[in-house]
Amino acid sequence: MIALVLMGLLVMLARACESMKGGPVRSKTAYEEHVAATKGAGMRTVSQLRPAPRLAGALPGASLESTADVEGSTSCVDDFGADSDGVTRGQPIYYWKLEFDSRRDYLTAVHNLREEWERRELTVKESPGPAAGRPGQGLPAISTTDEHGVDVMFGPDRYSGAPIVWAEGDCVRHTDR
C-alpha cells in the first residue's frame, strides 16, 4: 500500500516538474500543425463576419493568409533554463485589422459571430469594450476557445480601438527538427 502511494506521489511530482518546464516537447511537425490551426482559426473567424469587413490597409485582392499580422509572445520563454539543446518554445499569435462601414455593421457582426459560435457549441465570453475616453469606447468584444484549443477574440484593439480578430495558440515546447 505504501509503495502505491509513493509511486503515485512520484508520478505527480514528475508531472509537476514537466509542467514547470513548459509541458512535453513536441515535434517540429506537431508545432507547425499547431501554428496552422491557430492561423486557420483566425482566418475562419474573419471569414464568418457578417457583414463582411474590409482588411484594413490591405490592397484590393489581398488574402486573409497574406494579411495576417504576427505578434510575438513575451510570456512564452524558458525562464528556468529547462529546455535542452534543440528545444525551443513558440506561441503562434495572429491578428487581422478590420474596417466596417459603420458602428451598426460592427455590432451586427458581433451579434452574428456570437450566434455562429453558439451554433458550434462554443462558450462565448463577452466584454463590454473600452470605457469612455478610450480608443474603441463602447465597442463590445467577444471571445471563445475553438475546437482546437485556440483562443479567438473579435473586438477593438486595446491600443488603437480599431476592430480586430485575434487568434492565440498555446505556448509549445518543440524541437527544431
C-alpha positions as CSV (number, residue, x, y, z in Angstrom):
1,M,0.0,0.0,0.0
2,I,2.8,2.4,0.9
3,A,4.6,1.6,-2.3
4,L,1.5,2.5,-4.3
5,V,1.2,5.8,-2.5
6,L,4.9,6.6,-3.1
7,M,4.6,5.6,-6.7
8,G,1.6,7.9,-7.1
9,L,3.5,10.8,-5.5
10,L,6.4,10.3,-7.8
11,V,4.2,10.4,-10.8
12,M,2.6,13.6,-9.6
13,L,6.0,15.1,-8.9
14,A,7.2,14.2,-12.4
15,R,4.2,15.8,-14.0
16,A,4.6,18.9,-11.9
17,C,8.2,19.2,-13.0
18,E,7.2,18.7,-16.6
19,S,4.5,21.4,-16.2
20,M,7.1,23.8,-14.7
21,K,9.4,23.1,-17.6
22,G,6.5,24.0,-20.0
23,G,4.9,20.7,-20.9
24,P,6.0,17.9,-23.2
25,V,8.4,18.5,-26.1
26,R,6.6,18.2,-29.4
27,S,8.0,17.5,-32.9
28,K,8.6,20.3,-35.4
29,T,5.7,18.9,-37.4
30,A,3.3,19.0,-34.5
31,Y,4.3,22.6,-33.8
32,E,3.8,23.5,-37.4
33,E,0.3,21.9,-37.2
34,H,-0.4,24.0,-34.1
35,V,0.6,27.2,-35.9
36,A,-1.6,26.3,-38.9
37,A,-4.6,25.6,-36.6
38,T,-4.1,28.9,-34.9
39,K,-3.9,30.9,-38.1
40,G,-6.8,28.9,-39.5
41,A,-9.0,29.7,-36.5
42,G,-8.4,33.4,-37.1
43,M,-9.0,33.3,-40.8
44,R,-12.2,31.2,-40.3
45,T,-13.4,33.9,-37.8
46,V,-12.7,36.8,-40.2
47,S,-14.5,34.9,-43.0
48,Q,-17.5,34.3,-40.8
49,L,-18.1,38.0,-40.0
50,R,-21.4,39.3,-41.5
51,P,-21.5,42.0,-42.8
52,A,-18.0,41.3,-44.1
53,P,-15.4,43.9,-43.1
54,R,-12.5,45.1,-45.2
55,L,-9.0,44.2,-44.3
56,A,-7.5,47.5,-43.0
57,G,-4.6,48.7,-45.1
58,A,-4.8,45.8,-47.5
59,L,-4.5,46.2,-51.2
60,P,-7.5,45.0,-53.3
61,G,-7.5,41.3,-53.8
62,A,-5.3,40.6,-50.7
63,S,-6.0,37.3,-49.0
64,L,-6.6,36.6,-45.3
65,E,-3.4,34.4,-45.4
66,S,-1.3,37.3,-46.6
67,T,-2.7,40.0,-44.4
68,A,-2.3,38.2,-41.0
69,D,0.0,40.1,-38.7
70,V,2.1,38.1,-36.3
71,E,2.5,39.0,-32.7
72,G,5.4,37.7,-30.5
73,S,4.7,36.4,-27.0
74,T,6.9,37.7,-24.2
75,S,5.4,35.1,-21.8
76,C,6.5,32.1,-23.9
77,V,10.1,31.9,-22.8
78,D,12.3,29.4,-21.0
79,D,12.7,31.4,-17.7
80,F,14.3,28.4,-15.8
81,G,16.7,27.2,-18.5
82,A,14.9,23.9,-18.6
83,D,15.0,23.4,-22.4
84,S,17.8,21.3,-23.7
85,D,19.7,21.9,-27.0
86,G,17.4,21.7,-30.0
87,V,14.3,22.5,-28.0
88,T,12.7,25.9,-28.3
89,R,9.3,27.5,-27.4
90,G,6.8,29.1,-29.6
91,Q,3.4,30.6,-29.3
92,P,1.6,31.4,-32.5
93,I,-0.4,34.7,-32.3
94,Y,-2.1,36.2,-35.4
95,Y,-4.4,39.2,-35.8
96,W,-6.2,40.9,-38.6
97,K,-7.0,44.6,-38.6
98,L,-10.5,45.3,-39.9
99,E,-12.7,48.1,-41.1
100,F,-16.5,48.3,-41.0
101,D,-18.7,50.9,-42.8
102,S,-20.4,51.8,-39.6
103,R,-20.7,51.1,-35.9
104,R,-24.0,49.4,-36.7
105,D,-22.3,47.0,-39.1
106,Y,-19.7,46.2,-36.4
107,L,-22.4,45.5,-33.8
108,T,-24.3,43.3,-36.3
109,A,-21.0,41.3,-37.0
110,V,-20.6,40.8,-33.2
111,H,-24.1,39.5,-32.9
112,N,-23.8,37.2,-36.0
113,L,-20.5,35.8,-34.9
114,R,-21.8,35.1,-31.4
115,E,-24.7,33.1,-33.0
116,E,-22.2,31.2,-35.2
117,W,-20.0,30.3,-32.2
118,E,-23.1,29.2,-30.1
119,R,-24.3,27.1,-33.1
120,R,-20.9,25.3,-32.9
121,E,-21.5,24.9,-29.2
122,L,-18.5,27.1,-28.2
123,T,-18.6,29.0,-25.0
124,V,-18.8,32.7,-25.8
125,K,-17.3,35.2,-23.4
126,E,-18.4,38.8,-23.7
127,S,-16.6,42.1,-22.8
128,P,-18.3,45.5,-22.8
129,G,-15.3,47.0,-24.5
130,P,-13.2,50.1,-23.6
131,A,-14.6,52.7,-21.2
132,A,-15.4,56.3,-22.2
133,G,-12.5,58.2,-23.4
134,R,-10.5,55.1,-24.5
135,P,-10.0,54.2,-28.2
136,G,-12.9,51.9,-29.3
137,Q,-15.1,53.0,-26.4
138,G,-18.3,51.1,-26.1
139,L,-17.5,48.6,-28.8
140,P,-18.1,45.2,-27.3
141,A,-15.8,42.2,-27.8
142,I,-16.4,38.5,-27.8
143,S,-14.0,35.6,-27.4
144,T,-14.0,31.8,-27.3
145,T,-11.8,28.8,-27.4
146,D,-12.3,26.8,-30.5
147,E,-12.4,23.0,-31.1
148,H,-8.6,23.0,-31.4
149,G,-7.9,24.9,-28.2
150,V,-7.2,28.2,-30.0
151,D,-8.3,31.3,-28.2
152,V,-10.1,33.7,-30.6
153,M,-11.2,37.3,-29.9
154,F,-13.2,39.7,-32.0
155,G,-13.3,43.3,-30.7
156,P,-11.5,46.6,-30.5
157,D,-7.7,46.6,-30.4
158,R,-6.5,47.6,-26.9
159,Y,-4.3,50.3,-28.3
160,S,-6.0,51.8,-31.4
161,G,-9.6,50.8,-30.7
162,A,-9.9,49.6,-34.3
163,P,-11.7,46.3,-34.8
164,I,-9.5,43.2,-34.9
165,V,-9.7,39.4,-34.9
166,W,-7.0,37.9,-32.6
167,A,-6.1,34.2,-32.6
168,E,-3.7,32.9,-30.0
169,G,-2.4,29.3,-29.6
170,D,-0.7,27.8,-26.6
171,C,3.0,28.2,-25.8
172,V,4.5,24.9,-27.0
173,R,8.0,23.4,-26.5
174,H,9.2,21.8,-29.7
175,T,12.2,20.5,-31.5
176,D,13.7,22.4,-34.4
177,R,14.0,19.2,-36.5
